[in-house]
Amino acid sequence: MSEVPAHRLYIDGAWTDGTGDAWTEVVNPATEEVIGRVPEATQEDAERAVRAARRAFDEGPWPSMPVQDRAAVMLRMAELLERRAPELIDLNIAEVGSIRMLAEMLQVGVPLAHFRDMAERIMPGFAWERPLPPTPVPGLGLGQGVMRREPCGVAALIPAYNFPLFLSVMKLAPALAAGCTTVLKPAPAAPLEVLALAEVAEEAGLPPGVLNIVTGGVEAGRVLTTDPRVDLVSFTGSDTVGRQVYAQAAEGVKKVVLELGGKSPSVICEDADLDKALGEMLAGIATNAGQGCSLFTRTLVHRSRHDELVEKAVAALGFITVGDPADPATAMGPLISRAQRDKVEKLVRAGEEEGARIVHGGRRPAGLDRGFFFEPTLFTGVDNTMTIARTEFFGPVGCVIPFEDDDEAVRLANDNPYGLAGSVWAADPLRAYGIAGRVRAGMVMVNGGGGGVTPHVAFGGYKQSGLGREWGEHGLDEYLQTKSITWSAASG
């Protein structure tokens, strides 16, 4: 145990020991080896972090700093993160179990691009203040004023484990750009990449208290969602925990941004290019071992193409190599933990008990005795009312549901508690666009989309998939307040 790296909390610009004696072990999900330890932050630790963030906002320079100076600090952070990209990629492979291609592109490459974009977005030209035109007010004269955008205050940032750096950056970058101060609590299963953010912040000259990082579980999280000194809570995770966060934050009427679960549908029309649609379908199952809220895990296909698609999918799934994510030949790595694999196995059994049929996978891969691996799995014979069609697996499992016409496809797509993402495949792009407009989801791709993870789109969901939006200008808006300042230009 002594050889395993032990990490510390980052509070008020300094690395510090926790006040408790409990530690969380970070486990490599492919080998089950312990690769690090982090303190289990106590209530007192979390309160220290909140106190530091509150003081940094109320008394420190960050919120009132000239915007070009704030952007300069963030650009230095972006440069430092980019230099450390190879290290972060290796850490992601070890900590989360991502295959190298996923680690390079989506786990590290995309968030670093978003961080730089956010720093550049607030450079001169961003509309922090907008004048209101002089307007006659009956009986009061001529009124005018300005509309100002100001930072919300102290933001508590709570990302999920599946894309730890990505999700942390999508919260931290707009919070910093807006002028907020922050307390960031990474997921207990994947804190190591997130701690690197504090290292680059320190080197880049971010003022003390602007970024605080506490590792831990429920005790620390409850402080962040209930402490009256916190103004905003941004949470990514399951809808079950999201409801708890929402309820806890409601007592203080905090602003809340929730990015929760998904059971995203892909609608494949009778004239669609099946080979292209198949690639998206396979990605929905295998990407990050299915641990992604916006992955397409419900495939709705026109009945006339159902059997053809299933045949192609089963053949292709057989070529997905499951194993060591550090091996370039591996196409899918492990689930994050034994508990997550147990959950997936339980849902798979529920699917069988409800009458669905496994046409591929459904078990642990032979020969992989260590690591939290599970085969890529596909169900057919699925009714949209079944548990497996309505519950987020967060594992490498997809289901195929046939439909007769566009109206039924839309009905099935929307008949779900979630509404995070969607996809439509059709030869006629106008038809596909029309269907996309009827799908109640925050982000819908047509014939493969393109640009879906750029800083220019808004990410977030309808219904139980959450509240608010992340990424780009929409994500920045969540961390800003709008203030009206008015005065009399001429008396009546």
HELIX and SHEET records of a PDB file:
HELIX    1   1 GLN A   43  ASP A   58  1                                  16    
HELIX    2   2 VAL A   67  ARG A   83  1                                  17    
HELIX    3   3 ALA A   85  VAL A   96  1                                  12    
HELIX    4   4 ARG A  100  LEU A  102  1                                   3    
HELIX    5   5 ALA A  103  GLY A  109  3                                   7    
HELIX    6   6 VAL A  110  ARG A  121  1                                  12    
HELIX    7   7 PRO A  164  ALA A  178  1                                  15    
HELIX    8   8 LEU A  192  ALA A  204  1                                  13    
HELIX    9   9 VAL A  218  THR A  226  1                                   9    
HELIX   10  10 ASP A  239  ALA A  250  1                                  12    
HELIX   11  11 LEU A  274  ALA A  286  1                                  13    
HELIX   12  12 THR A  287  GLY A  290  5                                   4    
HELIX   13  13 ARG A  303  ARG A  305  5                                   3    
HELIX   14  14 HIS A  306  LEU A  317  1                                  12    
HELIX   15  15 ARG A  338  GLU A  353  1                                  16    
HELIX   16  16 THR A  387  ARG A  390  1                                   4    
HELIX   17  17 ASP A  406  ASN A  414  1                                   9    
HELIX   18  18 PRO A  429  ARG A  438  1                                  10    
HELIX   19  19 GLY A  472  GLU A  478  1                                   7    
SHEET    1   A 2 LEU A   9  ILE A  11  0                                        
SHEET    2   A 2 ALA A  14  THR A  16 -1                                        
SHEET    1   B 2 TRP A  23  VAL A  27  0                                        
SHEET    2   B 2 VAL A  34  PRO A  39 -1                                        
SHEET    1   C 3 GLU A 129  VAL A 137  0                                        
SHEET    2   C 3 GLY A 141  PRO A 151 -1                                        
SHEET    3   C 3 LEU A 480  ALA A 490 -1                                        
SHEET    1   D 6 LEU A 211  ILE A 213  0                                        
SHEET    2   D 6 THR A 181  LEU A 184  1                                        
SHEET    3   D 6 VAL A 154  ILE A 158  1                                        
SHEET    4   D 6 LEU A 232  THR A 236  1                                        
SHEET    5   D 6 LYS A 255  GLU A 259  1                                        
SHEET    6   D 6 GLY A 466  LEU A 467 -1                                        
SHEET    1   E 7 ARG A 357  HIS A 360  0                                        
SHEET    2   E 7 THR A 377  THR A 380 -1                                        
SHEET    3   E 7 VAL A 397  PHE A 403  1                                        
SHEET    4   E 7 PHE A 296  HIS A 302  1                                        
SHEET    5   E 7 SER A 264  ILE A 268  1                                        
SHEET    6   E 7 ALA A 421  TRP A 425  1                                        
SHEET    7   E 7 MET A 443  VAL A 446  1                                        
SHEET    1   F 2 TYR A 418  GLY A 419  0                                        
SHEET    2   F 2 TYR A 462  LYS A 463 -1                                        
END                                                                             
